[in-house]
């Protein structure tokens, strides 16, 4: 993939806002970590993030032969081993949601046994076979088990979740600059992407640790590609902003947000959310981790961006 396509994190206007919110030494340190140059515009240092290494495999993991790999016994065990971190991430999210809610709106917190039982039902042979086949095709791909509270959360609540997840990180002050009122335009049901009507306490996702090169494109392209693969694998799905926040809390337990792979593991554009006009252009939510700080952003629907498909 050429260099132009590797510059994917922020649009020019977003980078200027981002640079204005952080000290130049912090900007330089992050740029050095990502191995990118810093263009100068209007006297302000701007950073364009990279989502993929130049040596990233071009092998896709969207299309896999369902008959190639049978369910491997250790696949289920390796995912079960992630249960503790997924459950702790779920507890972190529900705790923060409840801190800002009235008593009558509190989220009922499910115990570990209840969530574990729901996981056993959800983790079907078809999902396990898909995960095994993906990893057979590309051994560098891993999946993170995410357990999201199966409730409807507002855009403000998702913003607060990301703010709290980044507490103590140097980028926390940039929220006021990056968000304004843009993210608050999106509907709570779409920001959440959950289904409380099914009666489950949690909603599970298996999120791949890197983007898929076949998903690189506009929102329309990505939605068409998702629909295409869902014809063979109906359980594949996009994650919502609420699920992305739960994903961040899960990764944060092992400091996976602050390492060199934090950005690559988390950059995501929420293609199922209805676009809203911002500055005369339609945009959808997007999320990213910058220097350990989760950010809630927006992305133009016509921009080519990386994408990933999760097991839902």
C-alpha positions as CSV (number, residue, x, y, z in Angstrom):
1,X,0.0,0.0,0.0
2,X,1.5,3.4,-1.0
3,X,2.4,6.1,1.4
4,X,-0.6,8.3,0.7
5,X,-3.0,5.6,1.8
6,X,-1.0,5.0,5.0
7,X,-1.9,8.5,6.2
8,X,-5.3,7.8,7.6
9,X,-6.0,8.9,11.1
10,X,-7.1,12.5,10.7
11,X,-8.3,14.9,8.0
12,X,-6.2,18.1,7.6
13,X,-8.7,20.2,9.7
14,X,-8.8,17.6,12.4
15,X,-5.0,17.5,12.6
16,X,-4.8,21.3,13.1
17,X,-7.3,21.1,16.0
18,X,-5.4,18.2,17.5
19,X,-2.0,19.9,17.2
20,X,-3.5,23.0,18.8
21,X,-4.5,21.0,21.9
22,X,-1.2,19.4,22.6
23,X,2.3,20.7,23.4
24,X,4.7,20.4,20.4
25,X,7.0,18.1,22.2
26,X,4.1,15.6,22.8
27,X,3.2,15.9,19.1
28,X,6.8,15.2,18.0
29,X,7.1,12.3,20.3
30,X,4.0,10.6,19.0
31,X,5.0,11.3,15.4
32,X,8.4,9.8,16.0
33,X,6.7,6.7,17.5
34,X,4.6,6.3,14.4
35,X,7.5,6.9,12.1
36,X,5.9,9.8,10.2
37,X,6.8,13.3,9.1
38,X,5.3,16.4,10.5
39,X,4.0,18.8,7.9
40,X,3.7,22.5,8.9
41,X,0.5,24.3,8.1
42,X,-0.4,27.9,9.1
43,X,2.4,27.9,11.6
44,X,0.9,24.9,13.5
45,X,2.4,21.4,13.6
46,X,-0.1,18.9,12.2
47,X,0.0,15.1,12.7
48,X,-1.4,12.6,10.3
49,X,-1.5,9.1,11.8
50,X,-0.6,5.8,10.2
51,X,-2.7,2.8,10.6
52,X,-0.7,0.2,8.9
53,X,2.9,-0.9,8.6
54,X,4.5,-0.9,5.1
55,X,5.2,-4.5,5.6
56,X,1.6,-5.4,6.5
57,X,0.4,-8.6,4.9
58,X,-1.9,-8.0,1.9
59,X,-3.7,-11.3,2.7
60,X,-7.3,-10.5,3.5
61,X,-9.0,-12.2,6.4
62,X,-12.5,-11.3,5.3
63,X,-12.8,-14.2,2.9
64,X,-12.0,-17.6,4.3
65,X,-13.0,-21.0,3.2
66,X,-15.5,-22.3,5.7
67,X,-14.3,-25.9,5.0
68,X,-10.6,-25.3,5.4
69,X,-10.3,-25.1,9.1
70,X,-12.4,-27.1,11.6
71,X,-13.0,-25.7,15.1
72,X,-9.8,-26.0,16.9
73,X,-10.1,-27.1,20.6
74,X,-7.5,-24.5,21.7
75,X,-9.3,-21.7,19.9
76,X,-12.2,-21.8,22.4
77,X,-9.8,-22.1,25.3
78,X,-7.8,-19.1,24.2
79,X,-10.9,-17.0,24.0
80,X,-12.2,-18.3,27.3
81,X,-8.9,-17.1,28.8
82,X,-9.9,-13.5,27.8
83,X,-13.1,-13.7,29.8
84,X,-11.6,-12.0,32.9
85,X,-10.4,-8.9,31.0
86,X,-13.6,-8.7,29.0
87,X,-15.7,-8.9,32.2
88,X,-13.6,-6.3,34.0
89,X,-14.0,-4.0,30.9
90,X,-17.8,-4.6,31.2
91,X,-17.7,-3.7,34.9
92,X,-15.7,-0.5,34.2
93,X,-18.1,0.6,31.6
94,X,-21.3,-0.1,33.7
95,X,-19.7,1.6,36.7
96,X,-19.1,4.8,34.8
97,X,-22.5,4.7,33.2
98,X,-24.2,4.3,36.5
99,X,-22.2,7.2,38.1
100,X,-24.0,9.6,35.8
101,X,-27.4,8.1,35.9
102,X,-30.4,8.5,38.1
103,X,-31.4,5.6,40.4
104,X,-34.2,4.6,38.1
105,X,-32.0,4.5,35.1
106,X,-29.1,2.5,36.6
107,X,-27.7,-0.4,34.6
108,X,-28.2,-3.7,36.3
109,X,-24.8,-5.3,36.7
110,X,-24.6,-9.0,35.8
111,X,-22.4,-11.2,37.9
112,X,-19.5,-13.2,36.3
113,X,-21.4,-16.4,36.2
114,X,-24.3,-14.9,34.2
115,X,-21.9,-13.3,31.7
116,X,-19.9,-16.5,31.4
117,X,-23.1,-18.5,30.6
118,X,-24.1,-16.0,28.0
119,X,-20.6,-16.3,26.4
120,X,-20.9,-20.1,26.2
121,X,-24.2,-19.7,24.3
122,X,-22.8,-17.0,22.0
123,X,-19.4,-18.6,21.2
124,X,-20.8,-21.0,18.6
125,X,-18.8,-23.5,16.4
126,X,-19.4,-21.3,13.4
127,X,-17.8,-18.3,15.1
128,X,-14.9,-20.4,16.4
129,X,-14.3,-21.9,12.9
130,X,-14.2,-18.4,11.4
131,X,-11.7,-17.2,14.0
132,X,-9.5,-20.2,13.4
133,X,-9.6,-19.8,9.7
134,X,-8.7,-16.1,9.8
135,X,-5.7,-16.9,12.0
136,X,-4.7,-19.7,9.7
137,X,-4.8,-17.3,6.8
138,X,-2.9,-14.6,8.7
139,X,-1.1,-15.6,11.8
140,X,-0.5,-12.0,12.9
141,X,-4.2,-11.4,13.4
142,X,-5.6,-11.8,16.9
143,X,-9.0,-11.2,18.3
144,X,-10.0,-9.3,21.5
145,X,-13.1,-10.5,23.4
146,X,-15.2,-7.5,24.3
147,X,-18.3,-7.6,26.5
148,X,-20.5,-4.5,26.3
149,X,-23.4,-3.7,28.6
150,X,-26.5,-4.4,26.5
151,X,-28.1,-1.0,27.2
152,X,-28.7,2.2,25.3
153,X,-26.2,4.9,26.1
154,X,-26.2,8.5,24.9
155,X,-23.5,10.2,22.9
156,X,-22.5,12.2,26.0
157,X,-22.1,8.9,28.0
158,X,-19.8,7.5,25.3
159,X,-17.8,10.7,25.4
160,X,-17.5,10.4,29.2
161,X,-16.5,6.7,28.9
162,X,-13.6,7.6,26.6
163,X,-12.6,10.6,28.8
164,X,-12.5,8.3,31.9
165,X,-10.6,5.6,30.0
166,X,-7.9,8.2,29.2
167,X,-7.6,9.7,32.7
168,X,-3.9,10.4,33.5
169,X,-2.9,10.4,29.8
170,X,-1.4,13.6,28.3
171,X,-4.0,13.9,25.6
172,X,-7.0,14.2,27.9
173,X,-7.3,17.9,27.5
174,X,-7.9,17.7,23.8
175,X,-11.5,16.6,24.1
176,X,-13.0,20.1,24.2
177,X,-11.2,20.8,21.0
178,X,-11.8,17.6,19.1
179,X,-15.5,17.0,20.0
180,X,-17.4,20.3,20.2
181,X,-21.1,19.3,19.6
182,X,-20.5,17.2,16.5
183,X,-20.6,13.7,18.1
184,X,-23.7,14.6,20.1
185,X,-25.7,14.8,16.9
186,X,-25.8,11.0,16.6
187,X,-28.8,9.0,17.9
188,X,-28.3,7.1,21.1
189,X,-29.6,3.8,19.6
190,X,-27.0,4.0,16.8
191,X,-24.2,5.2,19.1
192,X,-24.9,2.1,21.3
193,X,-25.6,-0.5,18.6
194,X,-27.0,-2.8,21.3
195,X,-30.3,-4.8,21.5
196,X,-31.7,-4.7,25.1
197,X,-34.9,-6.3,23.8
198,X,-33.2,-9.7,23.5
199,X,-32.9,-9.9,27.3
200,X,-29.1,-10.5,27.4
201,X,-27.0,-8.7,29.9
202,X,-24.1,-8.2,27.5
203,X,-23.3,-8.0,23.8
204,X,-20.2,-9.8,22.7
205,X,-17.8,-8.9,19.9
206,X,-14.5,-10.4,18.8
207,X,-12.5,-7.4,17.5
208,X,-9.5,-8.1,15.2
209,X,-6.2,-6.4,16.2
210,X,-5.6,-4.8,12.9
211,X,-7.6,-3.5,9.9
212,X,-8.3,-5.5,6.8
213,X,-6.8,-4.1,3.5
214,X,-9.9,-5.2,1.6
215,X,-12.0,-2.9,3.8
216,X,-10.0,0.2,2.8
217,X,-12.4,2.7,1.2
218,X,-15.3,5.1,1.6
219,X,-18.2,4.4,3.9
220,X,-20.4,3.3,1.0
221,X,-17.7,0.9,-0.1
222,X,-17.2,-0.5,3.4
223,X,-20.9,-1.0,3.9
224,X,-21.2,-2.9,0.6
225,X,-18.2,-5.0,1.5
226,X,-19.6,-5.8,4.9
227,X,-23.0,-6.8,3.4
228,X,-21.1,-9.0,0.9
229,X,-19.2,-11.0,3.6
230,X,-22.3,-11.2,5.8
231,X,-24.0,-13.3,3.0
232,X,-21.5,-16.1,3.9
233,X,-21.0,-15.2,7.6
234,X,-24.1,-13.5,9.0
235,X,-22.5,-13.1,12.4
236,X,-19.9,-10.6,11.1
237,X,-20.6,-7.0,12.0
238,X,-19.4,-3.5,12.6
239,X,-18.8,-2.2,16.2
240,X,-20.6,0.8,17.6
241,X,-19.0,3.8,19.4
242,X,-20.2,2.2,22.7
243,X,-18.6,-1.1,21.9
244,X,-15.4,0.7,20.8
245,X,-15.3,2.3,24.3
246,X,-15.7,-1.1,25.9
247,X,-12.9,-2.3,23.6
248,X,-10.7,0.5,24.9
249,X,-11.4,-0.4,28.5
250,X,-10.5,-4.0,27.8
251,X,-7.2,-3.2,26.1
252,X,-6.3,-0.6,28.8
253,X,-6.0,-3.3,31.5
254,X,-2.8,-4.5,29.9
255,X,-1.5,-1.1,28.8
256,X,-2.3,-2.0,25.2
257,X,-3.5,1.5,24.5
258,X,-0.1,3.2,25.1
259,X,2.2,0.9,23.2
260,X,3.2,1.3,19.5
261,X,0.2,-0.9,18.5
262,X,-2.4,1.0,20.4
263,X,-3.4,3.1,17.4
264,X,-3.4,0.2,14.9
265,X,-5.5,-1.9,17.3
266,X,-8.2,0.8,17.9
267,X,-8.7,3.0,14.9
268,X,-12.2,2.5,13.6
269,X,-15.0,4.3,11.7
270,X,-18.6,3.4,12.6
271,X,-20.1,2.8,9.2
272,X,-23.5,1.7,10.4
273,X,-24.3,5.0,12.1
274,X,-26.5,7.3,10.1
275,X,-24.3,10.2,8.7
276,X,-24.9,13.7,10.0
277,X,-24.1,16.9,8.2
278,X,-21.1,18.7,9.7
279,X,-19.7,21.7,8.0
280,X,-21.6,21.0,4.8
281,X,-20.4,17.4,4.6
282,X,-21.8,14.1,5.8
283,X,-19.8,12.5,8.5
284,X,-20.0,9.4,10.7
285,X,-18.3,8.7,14.1
286,X,-14.8,7.4,14.3
287,X,-12.5,6.6,17.2
288,X,-8.8,6.4,17.8
289,X,-6.2,6.3,20.5
290,X,-3.6,9.0,20.6
291,X,-0.8,8.7,23.1
292,X,-2.9,6.4,25.2
293,X,-5.9,8.7,25.1
294,X,-9.1,7.4,23.4
295,X,-10.6,10.0,21.1
296,X,-14.1,10.3,19.7
297,X,-13.9,11.8,16.3
298,X,-16.0,12.1,13.1
299,X,-15.0,11.1,9.5
300,X,-16.2,12.2,6.1
301,X,-18.2,9.4,4.4
302,X,-16.5,10.0,1.1
303,X,-12.9,9.7,2.5
304,X,-11.0,6.5,2.0
305,X,-10.2,5.0,5.4
306,X,-9.2,1.7,6.9
307,X,-11.8,-0.7,8.2
308,X,-12.2,-3.8,10.2
309,X,-14.9,-6.4,10.6
310,X,-15.7,-8.0,13.9
311,X,-17.3,-11.2,14.9
312,X,-20.7,-10.3,16.4
